[in-house]
Amino acid sequence: MRLDTGICVSCLLREGLEGGDDVSQAFYQTVLAEVDAPHKSWFLGNYEILEQIGCGGMGVIYRARQRHSRRIVAVKRVLSYRADSHEALERFRREAQAVASLDHPNILPIYEVSESEDGLPFFSMKFAEKGSLQENAASLRDEPRKCVQLMAKVAHAVEYAHSRGVLHRDLKPGNILLNDRGEPLVSDFGLAKLLDGNNDLTRSLTTFGTAGFIAPEQAGDAAVDLTPAADVYSLGAVLFNVLAGRPPFLGSNPVSVIRQASETQAPKLRSLAPSLDRDLETICARCLERDPKARYQSAGDLAADLERWLAGRPIVARPVSPPARIWRWSQRNPKLVGAATAGLLLGAAAVWLFRGELFRASQFNPPDRSIAVLPFTDSSEAKDQEYLGDGISEEILHTLAQVDGLRVAGRASSFSLKGKNTKEVGEKLNVGNVLEGSLQRQGNRVRVTAELIDARNGFRVWTETYDRELDSAFALQDEIARSIADALKIKFAVRLSAHEQPGNGVYDRYLQGLFTDVTHPTGVSRIGASVPVQNPSDPFTVPDYTSPGDFDPRRPDTRVTAAPPGTGFTTSVRDRASEAGLRTNKITADVIAAPPETAFNTSVRDRASEAGLRTNKITADVTAAPPETGFNTSVRDRALEAGLRTNKITADGPASLQGFVKDAKGEPIKGADVRIESRDGKQVFSTVKTDPKGRYISQGLQPGVYRVTLLVNGAVKASIMNTQTKANQPTQLNFDFKPTSQAGNTARRGKRMVWMPGRTGSHHRR
Amino acid sequence: MHTNAAAAWNLFPGTIGWRKRRQHLSIPGATLESLPPERLFDLTWAATVVEHALQRLREECESKGKLWLFQALSSHLTDERDEVSYAKLSAELGIAETAVKKQLHNMRQRYRSLLRDEVSQTVEDPADVDDEIRYLCASLATGTE
């Protein structure tokens, strides 16, 4: 038997029996360091790696060259021993994609999120020529004004990310990069989340890098839901650092730094740099308050105060009484006092005169779920692609019009506004969003760019570029329109509150993670990607659905509908635990669906107990409910075959999966997570919670074969492979725990059954 | 990225997570079909242990910017000393022959340590590591005959 690298497994194993001294990692690293790297090019995806430029908490950063464009980029790659679980990697991918959607001049753009040959994710991003703020701190220290200007931009960027539901969590001078013009670029958004959730403080600290910059609440209880105030703290600490030349707290080790931050007030800035303005001290102190509520409530507030300081106006951080404020202002700007008075009078007059206009503007409050699709413009030189642009727009319009609960402005009215600005379009058609785009043909290729604009403020909400061969205009039109429409559905779903979710499966598609462009904290929540925001005004609060009252039948992912009466057939579940996952607490179930009219006895062969696995035996009853129309299917999915297949869609129409989870005493387990995954477990389509009666349901699934994983209190309890779901019918999958008391500690040859490192799931305690 | 799924066997999809892509055992499908589950399990177990040790080794190299070294030398980990053409490797890598020898020697030793460490995590008594490795070797021998 050989690995795909061609090396014989037996030989590799026997190597372990050869004599020789143990070589420690430290020693080996010194040996590695001895050899000088001649230029050896190697590739990660499309990037030729040129040199290693950093090694962070999660992985390695390289300077690299894009294969075709020759563009120099930075490539960051996670190393598996930094994130040794599938979940962590999955989260890494999601996070990176969320961050990739952030589009702000002061956020380091991510170009591509991809996966290397060995399955480890990496992403490419802009290469920042001037390095980080940390490297430039010394030269900046003498220019406090420049520092403040820079930090105001950083705060705006962070505010923008917060508005898109992404927390940074690891702001520090090393994560603020400078481009060739010295403009700041915030990098590593949200990525600290990767290994978060681990209660091991030491590990968290390595993840977070420098302890001096994280908020006290961030280092404490891992279960605390962080708010933007945590990033505000870090921004303050970075500001403090650039101005004073050191972070607010110092200590011999990270733990002592964290302790100081939690227990003592931050030192005054001017105690370290007496020449600095008192207002800067106040701003820093406000950011570094131990109580999150006492800090600036948003990064935007901080940015505004920094800008006030830059403009010589009184800052908000130190409350000043209104008369004093006017006095101070007039002292600073004696010449302006007169002008301001005149301006005020003029302003009042203008307000009066144009009150009608102002009132109308403030009335522009279109429904959130409304959109106008403008015809895509043709930016080809020949201008001969208008038909394609119009066709794509019409196709998108047509597809979106079928989405329940989404208001789509009519074709004629939308197309008549071609060329108008988005705000005007929004106001005229009373829509909250405008989709516009362009296409450009070059030879046999066409590039289509689509942009979703928030009509209320003109901000770009989403953008995507499609590069395609122009073989068949109709197929291309179809494909691009469908991609855009699907992406937009996701966008809208993300932006909807739970109570407004249309029950049309759009939201469920989002849950399925078919599109993982998640810019919302739901994608980074501890519950997983599938939890919608219940309170859109506070996107950082992730609801907890474990209490009975939280079970909301209106939520598609928690709605429980009774399983169809038991006229269905019983299936036979053959437990291949010993084959597939005995040591990993995994149960592989072969699901054999049989014709409905046939009655089977349930047959569960539990090999786990035979082999003496000390774990709960899991009985999986997989019952397909009777179909609307008769079918005669016999599907036998062997675990061994599973790897050769992808999720296949057997028919059109949504499928659903439902059932209950009961413990050893037959009591329902509420609040357990049932995760619907791809067969290889690499993609999570949906995570649903069990209700107080232990029931769960996941609707709107693509018909096909899934892996279903049960997690109780975050620990994997079972994974049912090859669960077949069919179109337009619910599949019943129950988890019934029964302890196997006779299961011993030892199995074959006295070997202890333990968790296999790197595999997903959890192992039982020794 | 491996795309030819039919040509490779991923024995237990999902259970190996992201590692599965590398876990391609070149055993004909028919052979696997005929194996009893316990034997199949041992085969995968052995491959996983080895894979993990190799992966750790790879990452230790990569974190020092020496992935190229791993890529060049790891295929010679199990070669007999006289099978290795140090001169060729030296020319390929652009480093001295003595350096190649030293690097390969240490890579082997490090791999051994990592492999034994991996195996030791799966047995109750660290003294059982040798036995366990022998057992897995024997399983492979009978499983793939």
Chai-1 contact restraints between the chains, C-beta under 6 A:
chainA,res_idxA,chainB,res_idxB,connection_type,confidence,min_distance_angstrom,max_distance_angstrom,comment,restraint_id
A,M1,B,L25,contact,1.0,0.0,6.0,A-B,restraint_1
A,M1,B,I27,contact,1.0,0.0,6.0,A-B,restraint_2
A,M1,B,L140,contact,1.0,0.0,6.0,A-B,restraint_3
A,M1,B,T144,contact,1.0,0.0,6.0,A-B,restraint_4
A,R2,B,S26,contact,1.0,0.0,6.0,A-B,restraint_5
A,D4,B,H24,contact,1.0,0.0,6.0,A-B,restraint_6
A,V9,B,A46,contact,1.0,0.0,6.0,A-B,restraint_7
A,V9,B,A47,contact,1.0,0.0,6.0,A-B,restraint_8
A,V9,B,V50,contact,1.0,0.0,6.0,A-B,restraint_9
A,S10,B,C137,contact,1.0,0.0,6.0,A-B,restraint_10
A,S10,B,L140,contact,1.0,0.0,6.0,A-B,restraint_11
A,C11,B,T78,contact,1.0,0.0,6.0,A-B,restraint_12
A,L12,B,V50,contact,1.0,0.0,6.0,A-B,restraint_13
A,L12,B,T78,contact,1.0,0.0,6.0,A-B,restraint_14
A,L13,B,I133,contact,1.0,0.0,6.0,A-B,restraint_15
A,L13,B,L136,contact,1.0,0.0,6.0,A-B,restraint_16
A,L13,B,C137,contact,1.0,0.0,6.0,A-B,restraint_17
A,R14,B,C137,contact,1.0,0.0,6.0,A-B,restraint_18
A,E15,B,T78,contact,1.0,0.0,6.0,A-B,restraint_19
A,E15,B,R112,contact,1.0,0.0,6.0,A-B,restraint_20
A,G16,B,R112,contact,1.0,0.0,6.0,A-B,restraint_21
A,G16,B,L115,contact,1.0,0.0,6.0,A-B,restraint_22
A,G16,B,R116,contact,1.0,0.0,6.0,A-B,restraint_23
A,G16,B,I133,contact,1.0,0.0,6.0,A-B,restraint_24
A,L17,B,I133,contact,1.0,0.0,6.0,A-B,restraint_25
A,G20,B,Q109,contact,1.0,0.0,6.0,A-B,restraint_26
A,D22,B,S113,contact,1.0,0.0,6.0,A-B,restraint_27
A,V23,B,Q109,contact,1.0,0.0,6.0,A-B,restraint_28
A,V23,B,R110,contact,1.0,0.0,6.0,A-B,restraint_29
A,V23,B,S113,contact,1.0,0.0,6.0,A-B,restraint_30
A,Y28,B,R110,contact,1.0,0.0,6.0,A-B,restraint_31
A,Q29,B,K64,contact,1.0,0.0,6.0,A-B,restraint_32
A,V31,B,N106,contact,1.0,0.0,6.0,A-B,restraint_33
A,L32,B,K64,contact,1.0,0.0,6.0,A-B,restraint_34
A,L32,B,K66,contact,1.0,0.0,6.0,A-B,restraint_35
A,V35,B,I95,contact,1.0,0.0,6.0,A-B,restraint_36
A,V35,B,A99,contact,1.0,0.0,6.0,A-B,restraint_37
A,V35,B,Q103,contact,1.0,0.0,6.0,A-B,restraint_38
A,P38,B,G94,contact,1.0,0.0,6.0,A-B,restraint_39
A,K40,B,W68,contact,1.0,0.0,6.0,A-B,restraint_40
A,W42,B,W68,contact,1.0,0.0,6.0,A-B,restraint_41
A,Q52,B,G65,contact,1.0,0.0,6.0,A-B,restraint_42
A,L79,B,E59,contact,1.0,0.0,6.0,A-B,restraint_43
A,Y81,B,E59,contact,1.0,0.0,6.0,A-B,restraint_44
A,H86,B,G17,contact,1.0,0.0,6.0,A-B,restraint_45
A,H86,B,W18,contact,1.0,0.0,6.0,A-B,restraint_46
A,L89,B,W18,contact,1.0,0.0,6.0,A-B,restraint_47
A,D118,B,R22,contact,1.0,0.0,6.0,A-B,restraint_48
A,G119,B,W18,contact,1.0,0.0,6.0,A-B,restraint_49
A,G119,B,R21,contact,1.0,0.0,6.0,A-B,restraint_50
A,S578,B,P37,contact,1.0,0.0,6.0,A-B,restraint_51
A,E579,B,P37,contact,1.0,0.0,6.0,A-B,restraint_52
A,E579,B,L40,contact,1.0,0.0,6.0,A-B,restraint_53
A,E579,B,F41,contact,1.0,0.0,6.0,A-B,restraint_54
A,A580,B,F12,contact,1.0,0.0,6.0,A-B,restraint_55
A,G581,B,T15,contact,1.0,0.0,6.0,A-B,restraint_56
A,T584,B,T15,contact,1.0,0.0,6.0,A-B,restraint_57
A,K586,B,T15,contact,1.0,0.0,6.0,A-B,restraint_58
A,A642,B,P13,contact,1.0,0.0,6.0,A-B,restraint_59
A,G643,B,N10,contact,1.0,0.0,6.0,A-B,restraint_60
A,G643,B,P13,contact,1.0,0.0,6.0,A-B,restraint_61
A,L644,B,A5,contact,1.0,0.0,6.0,A-B,restraint_62
A,L644,B,A6,contact,1.0,0.0,6.0,A-B,restraint_63
A,R679,B,P13,contact,1.0,0.0,6.0,A-B,restraint_64
A,D680,B,P13,contact,1.0,0.0,6.0,A-B,restraint_65
A,D680,B,G14,contact,1.0,0.0,6.0,A-B,restraint_66
A,G681,B,G14,contact,1.0,0.0,6.0,A-B,restraint_67
A,G681,B,G17,contact,1.0,0.0,6.0,A-B,restraint_68
A,R707,B,G14,contact,1.0,0.0,6.0,A-B,restraint_69
A,R752,B,E124,contact,1.0,0.0,6.0,A-B,restraint_70
A,V754,B,T122,contact,1.0,0.0,6.0,A-B,restraint_71
A,G758,B,R19,contact,1.0,0.0,6.0,A-B,restraint_72
A,G758,B,H52,contact,1.0,0.0,6.0,A-B,restraint_73
A,R759,B,T15,contact,1.0,0.0,6.0,A-B,restraint_74
A,R759,B,I16,contact,1.0,0.0,6.0,A-B,restraint_75
A,T760,B,G17,contact,1.0,0.0,6.0,A-B,restraint_76
